Amino acid sequence: MSFIPIRNNIVTIMIISSKVTKAIEFCSEMHQGQFRKASLVPYASHPVSVGFILQSAGYAEDVVIAGILHDILEDTEQKKK
């Protein structure tokens, strides 16, 4: 799976691993029904964007995943295990 962010007319292709894909899916599931302030944009767009920014900056996969999952304990009913 790949994601093509376009910023300043520059196209970057990112390869998304199965672990990152699972983190995105879990994030989307946990934040289902939540929206960004005063909009209909799904809340999960924020942590997923954080993950892509970290990946673009060259951080390790575990850091990217941490970025994607960073709001789950604070903003959802999911409890620490």
N, C-alpha and C positions, 0 to 999 in steps of 0.2 A: 504494500500500500504506500502511496506517496501523497504528499501535500505540497501544493505549489503556492507559497505566499508571494504576493507581488508588492514590493515596496520601492518607491522611487523609480518605477519602471524597470526594476531589476527582478527577474524571475529566479527563484531558488527552489530546487527540488530537494525535498527531505525524504529520506527513507525512514519509515516508522516500523520499529521492531514489534514483535508480537507482545512483548512485555509492556511497551508504551501503548499499544493498541488496547490491551486489557485495562491499563490504567485509565485511558480515555473512556472506555465503556463503563467502568466502575464509577468514575467521576460523573458521567452523564446520568447514570442510574441513581446515584446518591443525591444529586442536585435536581432530579426531575421535579417539575412543578415550581421551581424557584426561578426568579427572573432578576435581571439587573435593575437597579433603582430606576423608577419612573420609566420603564420601557418593557417591551415584550421580548427582549433579547434573553435567551436562556442563560441562567447564571453560569452554567458550565463553560460558557465561552470564555470567561475570565481565566480560570485555572488552566484550561487547555491552551490559551494564548500564552500564558506564563511558561508552560512547558515548551512551546515552539520557540519562544524567545531564548530560553535556556539552550535548546538544541542548536539554534542558529549561532549562539555564542560559543559553541563547542564544548559545552559541559557534558559530563558522563551521563550515560543512560539513567543511572539511579538518581541523579540530581534532577534530570528532566522529569522523571516519574514523581519525585517529591514535589516538584513545582505543580504538576497536574493534580496531585492529591492534597495540596496544602490547606485547603479550606474545609475538608470533609469533617474532621472532628469538631471544628468550631461551628460550622454552619448547617450540620445535618444531625439526624438522630443516631448516626453510626457511632458506636462506642469503641474505645481502644481495646484491642485484644492482646 
